Amino acid sequence: MVSKEKKVTEMNRSYVRQEEQKQKRQQAQTGRHRRGLVRRLTALGVVGAAMAVVFAVLLTSQLTTLEAKKTERAQLEQKMENLKAEEAELEQKVKNYNDLDYIAEIARRDYYLTKPGETLYKVPEKTAESAD
C-alpha cells in the first residue's frame, strides 16, 4: 500500500526569511510612498484652493472696477453731448453777433435804440389771462 502521507521537504529557511524581509521592506517603502503621495497631493490641493480664492477675488474686483468705468463713461458721453450742443449754440450766437441786422434788432428790443427819424412804440404783450 502506498502511504498517504506525503513527505514534505523543508525549504531553505534563509531564503524564505530573505524573501519575507524583502516583502516587508517593500511594504514599508510602499507605505512611505503612499504617505508621501498623500502629503504632496494635499499640499497641491491647498495651494490650488488658495490660488482659486485669489483669482476669484481678483476677478470680482476687476468686474466691479469695469462696471464703475462703464457707468463713468456713460456719464462722460452724456456730458460730451451736452457740451457739443452748447458749443453749437455758442457758435450760432457768434454768427448772430457778427450779423448787423441781428445787432440792430437786439439794440431796438433791449435798449430801445432807434434810427434817426424813427419813432419807437412799445406794445404790451398779451398774457394768457387777457387772451381768454
Biotite code that builds the C-alpha atoms (Angstrom):
import biotite.structure as struc

atoms = struc.array([
    struc.Atom([0.000, 0.000, 0.000], chain_id="A", res_id=1, res_name="MET", atom_name="CA", element="C"),
    struc.Atom([1.089, 3.478, -0.785], chain_id="A", res_id=2, res_name="VAL", atom_name="CA", element="C"),
    struc.Atom([1.475, 5.767, 2.084], chain_id="A", res_id=3, res_name="SER", atom_name="CA", element="C"),
    struc.Atom([-0.927, 8.610, 2.153], chain_id="A", res_id=4, res_name="LYS", atom_name="CA", element="C"),
    struc.Atom([1.443, 10.799, 3.938], chain_id="A", res_id=5, res_name="GLU", atom_name="CA", element="C"),
    struc.Atom([3.473, 12.985, 1.768], chain_id="A", res_id=6, res_name="LYS", atom_name="CA", element="C"),
    struc.Atom([6.911, 13.780, 2.586], chain_id="A", res_id=7, res_name="LYS", atom_name="CA", element="C"),
    struc.Atom([7.467, 17.457, 2.820], chain_id="A", res_id=8, res_name="VAL", atom_name="CA", element="C"),
    struc.Atom([10.931, 18.693, 2.497], chain_id="A", res_id=9, res_name="THR", atom_name="CA", element="C"),
    struc.Atom([11.880, 21.813, 4.216], chain_id="A", res_id=10, res_name="GLU", atom_name="CA", element="C"),
    struc.Atom([12.906, 24.662, 2.074], chain_id="A", res_id=11, res_name="MET", atom_name="CA", element="C"),
    struc.Atom([15.936, 26.708, 2.621], chain_id="A", res_id=12, res_name="ASN", atom_name="CA", element="C"),
    struc.Atom([14.871, 28.792, 5.574], chain_id="A", res_id=13, res_name="ARG", atom_name="CA", element="C"),
    struc.Atom([17.365, 31.559, 4.995], chain_id="A", res_id=14, res_name="SER", atom_name="CA", element="C"),
    struc.Atom([15.961, 32.123, 1.503], chain_id="A", res_id=15, res_name="TYR", atom_name="CA", element="C"),
    struc.Atom([12.422, 32.238, 2.852], chain_id="A", res_id=16, res_name="VAL", atom_name="CA", element="C"),
    struc.Atom([13.470, 34.693, 5.549], chain_id="A", res_id=17, res_name="ARG", atom_name="CA", element="C"),
    struc.Atom([15.179, 36.885, 2.969], chain_id="A", res_id=18, res_name="GLN", atom_name="CA", element="C"),
    struc.Atom([12.090, 36.916, 0.796], chain_id="A", res_id=19, res_name="GLU", atom_name="CA", element="C"),
    struc.Atom([9.876, 37.730, 3.766], chain_id="A", res_id=20, res_name="GLU", atom_name="CA", element="C"),
    struc.Atom([12.199, 40.585, 4.733], chain_id="A", res_id=21, res_name="GLN", atom_name="CA", element="C"),
    struc.Atom([12.161, 41.880, 1.146], chain_id="A", res_id=22, res_name="LYS", atom_name="CA", element="C"),
    struc.Atom([8.385, 41.856, 1.142], chain_id="A", res_id=23, res_name="GLN", atom_name="CA", element="C"),
    struc.Atom([8.281, 43.692, 4.481], chain_id="A", res_id=24, res_name="LYS", atom_name="CA", element="C"),
    struc.Atom([10.737, 46.318, 3.183], chain_id="A", res_id=25, res_name="ARG", atom_name="CA", element="C"),
    struc.Atom([8.720, 46.746, 0.017], chain_id="A", res_id=26, res_name="GLN", atom_name="CA", element="C"),
    struc.Atom([5.522, 47.152, 2.018], chain_id="A", res_id=27, res_name="GLN", atom_name="CA", element="C"),
    struc.Atom([7.208, 49.706, 4.286], chain_id="A", res_id=28, res_name="ALA", atom_name="CA", element="C"),
    struc.Atom([8.525, 51.608, 1.261], chain_id="A", res_id=29, res_name="GLN", atom_name="CA", element="C"),
    struc.Atom([5.120, 51.448, -0.414], chain_id="A", res_id=30, res_name="THR", atom_name="CA", element="C"),
    struc.Atom([3.535, 52.797, 2.767], chain_id="A", res_id=31, res_name="GLY", atom_name="CA", element="C"),
    struc.Atom([6.077, 55.624, 2.902], chain_id="A", res_id=32, res_name="ARG", atom_name="CA", element="C"),
    struc.Atom([5.493, 56.354, -0.781], chain_id="A", res_id=33, res_name="HIS", atom_name="CA", element="C"),
    struc.Atom([1.762, 56.432, -0.242], chain_id="A", res_id=34, res_name="ARG", atom_name="CA", element="C"),
    struc.Atom([2.098, 58.727, 2.762], chain_id="A", res_id=35, res_name="ARG", atom_name="CA", element="C"),
    struc.Atom([4.395, 60.980, 0.750], chain_id="A", res_id=36, res_name="GLY", atom_name="CA", element="C"),
    struc.Atom([1.993, 60.915, -2.157], chain_id="A", res_id=37, res_name="LEU", atom_name="CA", element="C"),
    struc.Atom([-0.928, 61.824, 0.094], chain_id="A", res_id=38, res_name="VAL", atom_name="CA", element="C"),
    struc.Atom([1.084, 64.675, 1.619], chain_id="A", res_id=39, res_name="ARG", atom_name="CA", element="C"),
    struc.Atom([2.083, 66.006, -1.803], chain_id="A", res_id=40, res_name="ARG", atom_name="CA", element="C"),
    struc.Atom([-1.460, 65.801, -3.123], chain_id="A", res_id=41, res_name="LEU", atom_name="CA", element="C"),
    struc.Atom([-2.814, 67.523, -0.011], chain_id="A", res_id=42, res_name="THR", atom_name="CA", element="C"),
    struc.Atom([-0.274, 70.326, -0.335], chain_id="A", res_id=43, res_name="ALA", atom_name="CA", element="C"),
    struc.Atom([-1.058, 70.666, -4.020], chain_id="A", res_id=44, res_name="LEU", atom_name="CA", element="C"),
    struc.Atom([-4.790, 70.824, -3.234], chain_id="A", res_id=45, res_name="GLY", atom_name="CA", element="C"),
    struc.Atom([-4.270, 73.519, -0.599], chain_id="A", res_id=46, res_name="VAL", atom_name="CA", element="C"),
    struc.Atom([-2.131, 75.600, -2.972], chain_id="A", res_id=47, res_name="VAL", atom_name="CA", element="C"),
    struc.Atom([-4.678, 75.124, -5.764], chain_id="A", res_id=48, res_name="GLY", atom_name="CA", element="C"),
    struc.Atom([-7.553, 76.183, -3.499], chain_id="A", res_id=49, res_name="ALA", atom_name="CA", element="C"),
    struc.Atom([-5.621, 79.249, -2.339], chain_id="A", res_id=50, res_name="ALA", atom_name="CA", element="C"),
    struc.Atom([-4.910, 80.224, -5.937], chain_id="A", res_id=51, res_name="MET", atom_name="CA", element="C"),
    struc.Atom([-8.576, 79.753, -6.849], chain_id="A", res_id=52, res_name="ALA", atom_name="CA", element="C"),
    struc.Atom([-9.605, 82.069, -3.999], chain_id="A", res_id=53, res_name="VAL", atom_name="CA", element="C"),
    struc.Atom([-7.062, 84.700, -5.051], chain_id="A", res_id=54, res_name="VAL", atom_name="CA", element="C"),
    struc.Atom([-8.212, 84.541, -8.678], chain_id="A", res_id=55, res_name="PHE", atom_name="CA", element="C"),
    struc.Atom([-11.869, 84.774, -7.635], chain_id="A", res_id=56, res_name="ALA", atom_name="CA", element="C"),
    struc.Atom([-11.149, 87.874, -5.538], chain_id="A", res_id=57, res_name="VAL", atom_name="CA", element="C"),
    struc.Atom([-9.178, 89.467, -8.377], chain_id="A", res_id=58, res_name="LEU", atom_name="CA", element="C"),
    struc.Atom([-11.908, 88.682, -10.899], chain_id="A", res_id=59, res_name="LEU", atom_name="CA", element="C"),
    struc.Atom([-14.608, 90.144, -8.663], chain_id="A", res_id=60, res_name="THR", atom_name="CA", element="C"),
    struc.Atom([-12.529, 93.261, -8.078], chain_id="A", res_id=61, res_name="SER", atom_name="CA", element="C"),
    struc.Atom([-11.901, 93.725, -11.785], chain_id="A", res_id=62, res_name="GLN", atom_name="CA", element="C"),
    struc.Atom([-15.574, 93.236, -12.656], chain_id="A", res_id=63, res_name="LEU", atom_name="CA", element="C"),
    struc.Atom([-16.575, 95.844, -10.083], chain_id="A", res_id=64, res_name="THR", atom_name="CA", element="C"),
    struc.Atom([-13.999, 98.280, -11.443], chain_id="A", res_id=65, res_name="THR", atom_name="CA", element="C"),
    struc.Atom([-15.136, 97.594, -15.012], chain_id="A", res_id=66, res_name="LEU", atom_name="CA", element="C"),
    struc.Atom([-18.768, 98.284, -14.123], chain_id="A", res_id=67, res_name="GLU", atom_name="CA", element="C"),
    struc.Atom([-17.783, 101.563, -12.439], chain_id="A", res_id=68, res_name="ALA", atom_name="CA", element="C"),
    struc.Atom([-15.787, 102.577, -15.516], chain_id="A", res_id=69, res_name="LYS", atom_name="CA", element="C"),
    struc.Atom([-18.736, 101.799, -17.797], chain_id="A", res_id=70, res_name="LYS", atom_name="CA", element="C"),
    struc.Atom([-21.003, 103.976, -15.672], chain_id="A", res_id=71, res_name="THR", atom_name="CA", element="C"),
    struc.Atom([-18.444, 106.785, -15.651], chain_id="A", res_id=72, res_name="GLU", atom_name="CA", element="C"),
    struc.Atom([-18.046, 106.502, -19.424], chain_id="A", res_id=73, res_name="ARG", atom_name="CA", element="C"),
    struc.Atom([-21.804, 106.774, -19.975], chain_id="A", res_id=74, res_name="ALA", atom_name="CA", element="C"),
    struc.Atom([-21.917, 109.890, -17.793], chain_id="A", res_id=75, res_name="GLN", atom_name="CA", element="C"),
    struc.Atom([-18.985, 111.437, -19.625], chain_id="A", res_id=76, res_name="LEU", atom_name="CA", element="C"),
    struc.Atom([-20.552, 110.685, -23.013], chain_id="A", res_id=77, res_name="GLU", atom_name="CA", element="C"),
    struc.Atom([-23.761, 112.403, -21.890], chain_id="A", res_id=78, res_name="GLN", atom_name="CA", element="C"),
    struc.Atom([-21.741, 115.373, -20.679], chain_id="A", res_id=79, res_name="LYS", atom_name="CA", element="C"),
    struc.Atom([-19.905, 115.467, -24.019], chain_id="A", res_id=80, res_name="MET", atom_name="CA", element="C"),
    struc.Atom([-23.210, 115.536, -25.921], chain_id="A", res_id=81, res_name="GLU", atom_name="CA", element="C"),
    struc.Atom([-24.387, 118.424, -23.740], chain_id="A", res_id=82, res_name="ASN", atom_name="CA", element="C"),
    struc.Atom([-21.142, 120.298, -24.345], chain_id="A", res_id=83, res_name="LEU", atom_name="CA", element="C"),
    struc.Atom([-21.390, 119.752, -28.104], chain_id="A", res_id=84, res_name="LYS", atom_name="CA", element="C"),
    struc.Atom([-24.927, 121.163, -28.069], chain_id="A", res_id=85, res_name="ALA", atom_name="CA", element="C"),
    struc.Atom([-23.724, 124.144, -26.042], chain_id="A", res_id=86, res_name="GLU", atom_name="CA", element="C"),
    struc.Atom([-20.830, 124.629, -28.465], chain_id="A", res_id=87, res_name="GLU", atom_name="CA", element="C"),
    struc.Atom([-23.216, 124.656, -31.424], chain_id="A", res_id=88, res_name="ALA", atom_name="CA", element="C"),
    struc.Atom([-25.408, 127.179, -29.619], chain_id="A", res_id=89, res_name="GLU", atom_name="CA", element="C"),
    struc.Atom([-22.422, 129.414, -28.879], chain_id="A", res_id=90, res_name="LEU", atom_name="CA", element="C"),
    struc.Atom([-21.215, 129.187, -32.468], chain_id="A", res_id=91, res_name="GLU", atom_name="CA", element="C"),
    struc.Atom([-24.675, 130.306, -33.614], chain_id="A", res_id=92, res_name="GLN", atom_name="CA", element="C"),
    struc.Atom([-24.516, 133.224, -31.190], chain_id="A", res_id=93, res_name="LYS", atom_name="CA", element="C"),
    struc.Atom([-21.110, 134.220, -32.583], chain_id="A", res_id=94, res_name="VAL", atom_name="CA", element="C"),
    struc.Atom([-22.541, 134.162, -36.106], chain_id="A", res_id=95, res_name="LYS", atom_name="CA", element="C"),
    struc.Atom([-25.523, 136.225, -34.968], chain_id="A", res_id=96, res_name="ASN", atom_name="CA", element="C"),
    struc.Atom([-23.343, 138.836, -33.257], chain_id="A", res_id=97, res_name="TYR", atom_name="CA", element="C"),
    struc.Atom([-21.394, 139.242, -36.489], chain_id="A", res_id=98, res_name="ASN", atom_name="CA", element="C"),
    struc.Atom([-24.685, 139.998, -38.323], chain_id="A", res_id=99, res_name="ASP", atom_name="CA", element="C"),
    struc.Atom([-25.517, 143.732, -38.274], chain_id="A", res_id=100, res_name="LEU", atom_name="CA", element="C"),
    struc.Atom([-29.266, 143.175, -38.660], chain_id="A", res_id=101, res_name="ASP", atom_name="CA", element="C"),
    struc.Atom([-29.341, 140.947, -35.570], chain_id="A", res_id=102, res_name="TYR", atom_name="CA", element="C"),
    struc.Atom([-27.377, 143.510, -33.552], chain_id="A", res_id=103, res_name="ILE", atom_name="CA", element="C"),
    struc.Atom([-29.796, 146.251, -34.640], chain_id="A", res_id=104, res_name="ALA", atom_name="CA", element="C"),
    struc.Atom([-32.769, 144.091, -33.590], chain_id="A", res_id=105, res_name="GLU", atom_name="CA", element="C"),
    struc.Atom([-31.247, 143.443, -30.157], chain_id="A", res_id=106, res_name="ILE", atom_name="CA", element="C"),
    struc.Atom([-30.437, 147.144, -29.710], chain_id="A", res_id=107, res_name="ALA", atom_name="CA", element="C"),
    struc.Atom([-34.035, 148.107, -30.520], chain_id="A", res_id=108, res_name="ARG", atom_name="CA", element="C"),
    struc.Atom([-35.589, 145.399, -28.351], chain_id="A", res_id=109, res_name="ARG", atom_name="CA", element="C"),
    struc.Atom([-33.372, 145.567, -25.257], chain_id="A", res_id=110, res_name="ASP", atom_name="CA", element="C"),
    struc.Atom([-32.045, 149.138, -25.277], chain_id="A", res_id=111, res_name="TYR", atom_name="CA", element="C"),
    struc.Atom([-34.892, 150.970, -27.097], chain_id="A", res_id=112, res_name="TYR", atom_name="CA", element="C"),
    struc.Atom([-32.487, 152.459, -29.643], chain_id="A", res_id=113, res_name="LEU", atom_name="CA", element="C"),
    struc.Atom([-33.913, 153.883, -32.857], chain_id="A", res_id=114, res_name="THR", atom_name="CA", element="C"),
    struc.Atom([-32.630, 155.036, -36.194], chain_id="A", res_id=115, res_name="LYS", atom_name="CA", element="C"),
    struc.Atom([-32.671, 158.791, -36.919], chain_id="A", res_id=116, res_name="PRO", atom_name="CA", element="C"),
    struc.Atom([-36.240, 159.926, -37.681], chain_id="A", res_id=117, res_name="GLY", atom_name="CA", element="C"),
    struc.Atom([-37.760, 156.693, -36.333], chain_id="A", res_id=118, res_name="GLU", atom_name="CA", element="C"),
    struc.Atom([-40.312, 156.558, -33.506], chain_id="A", res_id=119, res_name="THR", atom_name="CA", element="C"),
    struc.Atom([-40.495, 153.524, -31.233], chain_id="A", res_id=120, res_name="LEU", atom_name="CA", element="C"),
    struc.Atom([-43.776, 152.341, -29.730], chain_id="A", res_id=121, res_name="TYR", atom_name="CA", element="C"),
    struc.Atom([-43.827, 149.700, -27.041], chain_id="A", res_id=122, res_name="LYS", atom_name="CA", element="C"),
    struc.Atom([-46.913, 147.493, -27.224], chain_id="A", res_id=123, res_name="VAL", atom_name="CA", element="C"),
    struc.Atom([-47.762, 145.475, -24.106], chain_id="A", res_id=124, res_name="PRO", atom_name="CA", element="C"),
    struc.Atom([-47.529, 141.757, -24.560], chain_id="A", res_id=125, res_name="GLU", atom_name="CA", element="C"),
    struc.Atom([-50.723, 139.736, -24.262], chain_id="A", res_id=126, res_name="LYS", atom_name="CA", element="C"),
    struc.Atom([-50.842, 137.407, -21.305], chain_id="A", res_id=127, res_name="THR", atom_name="CA", element="C"),
    struc.Atom([-52.642, 134.120, -21.142], chain_id="A", res_id=128, res_name="ALA", atom_name="CA", element="C"),
    struc.Atom([-55.313, 135.528, -18.792], chain_id="A", res_id=129, res_name="GLU", atom_name="CA", element="C"),
    struc.Atom([-56.184, 138.538, -21.032], chain_id="A", res_id=130, res_name="SER", atom_name="CA", element="C"),
    struc.Atom([-56.468, 136.249, -24.076], chain_id="A", res_id=131, res_name="ALA", atom_name="CA", element="C"),
    struc.Atom([-59.452, 134.442, -22.517], chain_id="A", res_id=132, res_name="ASP", atom_name="CA", element="C"),
])
